Amino acid sequence: MVQSLLVTRRLLLAGGAMALLSACNPTGPVEATVRLNPSEAASVRFRAIRVDTSRIAERGLPDYAERLKPMVQQSALAAFGPRLAPQDKQAPTLVIRVDSIQLASYAGGGHSITFSDHSGGGGELDWIDGAGLIVAANGKVLADEPLFASQDPGSGGAWFLPDNEDRRTASLCDIFVQWIKRQMQL
């Protein structure tokens, strides 16, 4: 009887330790952030802006990934257009990677459209996550900024209009790109 009590106690302690360790990083390995120094960031020009939605396509949603790309591209061109130098073959490329996106139900619970591996959050916010990367002409990553952005579902305007989800998604793309610009100090 004492032996089974020890095994149970050991299992309980091991289980508790595993729970604590898994709670430290619930979404997997943390990507290291690589940043440009502020003076480099202030003067960088881009040969191109590329949008990567492949992680959404890999989850079985290739049509949605293709529909999302032009929305992110439009937001990126609005934010970074003055920094484009397509004729400069030595200039780096700005890559905006979208890993997942969620549109919550308007009322803030229950039914939400989710294209991600994330869970939790209650469903009351629209959110998007991914990263901004600056990739040199030789393929070396000069800067990498993982980012998560969220907003109220009502920010896309009137919920009863037919294009509500498109407006909310476009608004999320705008916020995501603006946060990339801010966090990367561009």
N, C-alpha and C positions, 0 to 999 in steps of 0.2 A: 504494500500500500504506500509506503514512504517512497519507494522507487518511482511509481507512477506519478506521484505528486511532484517530484523533482523534474521529471521529464515534462510535465505540464508547465511547470514554472519556467523551465528553460525555453520551451517552445513559446510561451507567452513573452518572455524577454526578447527572444530572437524576432518574434513577430512585431513587437513594439519597436525594436531597432530598425527593422525593415520599413515599417510605416513611417518612422521619422525620416529615414533616408529618402524614401520615395516622395515625401512631402517637400523636401528641399528643392526638387526640380521635377514638377509633375509633367512637363511637356517634353522631356528628353534632354539631350546634351545641349548645353549653352554654347552658342556660337561666339567666338571671340570677336570683339568689335575692333576693327582697324580703322584709324582715323587719319585724315590729313591734318597737318598743323594749320592753324587759322589763316596764316598768310597764304599758304598754298590753296586752301579752300576758297578764299576770297577771289583768287585770280584764275581758277581753273576754267578751261573752256572744253566743250565736249564735241567730239567728231560726230557722235550720234547719240540718240536716246533709244534704248531698247527696253521693251516690256516683256517680262517672262511670267507667264501664267501656267507653266508646265506642271507645277505641283497640283493645281486644280484639275488639269486635264488627266493627270495620272490617277486621280481619285475617281475616274470614270465620268468626268464632266467636260469632255473636249469642246462641245458646242458652247457651254457657258464660258469656258476659258477664252475661247475666240471672241465671244461677245463682250467680255470684260476688257480685253486688250485695247481696243480703240478708246474706251472711256479713260483708262489710265494714261494712254498716249496723249490724249487731248489735254488732260490735266498737266502732264509733264511738259508739253510744249508751251502751255500758258505760263508755267512757272520758270522753265529753264530756256525758253526760246532765245533770249538775248545772249545766252552763253554758247549757243551752237556755232561751231566752226567746221562745217563738213569738209572743207578743202584741206584742213590741217590733218594730215595722215598720222602725225605723231600725237595728236590729242587723244585723251582717253574717251571711253564710252561710258555713259551713265546707264546702268541697268537698274530697272525698278522691278523687283520680284514680288509677286503677290502669292503668298502661300495659302491663305484661307480668307474667307469672307462669310459674314453672317448677317442676314436681315431679320431682325426680330419682328414679332407681331406688333402691330401699331399700338395695341393696348398695353404691351409690356409683359407678356407672359404667354405660356402655352405654345402656340404654333409658330415656329420660326423656320426660315429657309436657311439651312446650314450646309456649307461646302467646306468642311474642315475636319480635323481630328480632335479639335478642342472640345471640351465639355464644360458644363457649369456656366456660371455667369447669370443665370436666371432668365436670359432671353429678353431683357428689357432694353438693350442697346443694339444698334447696328455696329458692327466692327469689321476691321480688316487688319491682316497682319502680313508681314513679309520683310523685305529689306531693300535698302538703297545700296548699290555697289558702284564704285568707280573702278573700271577695268582699263589698264594701260593697253596700248597698241600691241604689246608683246604678250598680253593675256594675264599679266600679273594683277592681282587685286590690290589696288592702292588704298581703298577705303571700303568698309563694310559696316553698315548700320542697321541692325535688326530693329524693327519697329512694329508697334501695335497701336492702332488708332480707333477710337470709338466716338459715336455721337448718338443723340436722341433720334429715334425713328421718325419723329415729326419734322426733322430738319429738311426733309425732301419735299415739303409742301403738303398740300391737301391729300389726305389718305384715300379719298374716294375717287380721285381721277385715275383713269386707266393706266397711265404710265408711272404710277407711284413708285414701283420697285426700281425702274430705270433711273428716276430722279434721285432716289435715295442712294443707289449705287454710284451714280455720277458724283453726288455730293461726298460720299465716302472716299472716292478716288481723289477728289480735290483736297480733302483734309489729309489723306495719307501722303500725297506728294508734298504738300506744304510742310508737314512734319518732317519728311525726309530732308527737305531744303533747310529747315531750321536745325535739326539734329546734326546734320553734316556740315553746318555752318556755311552753306553755299549761297 
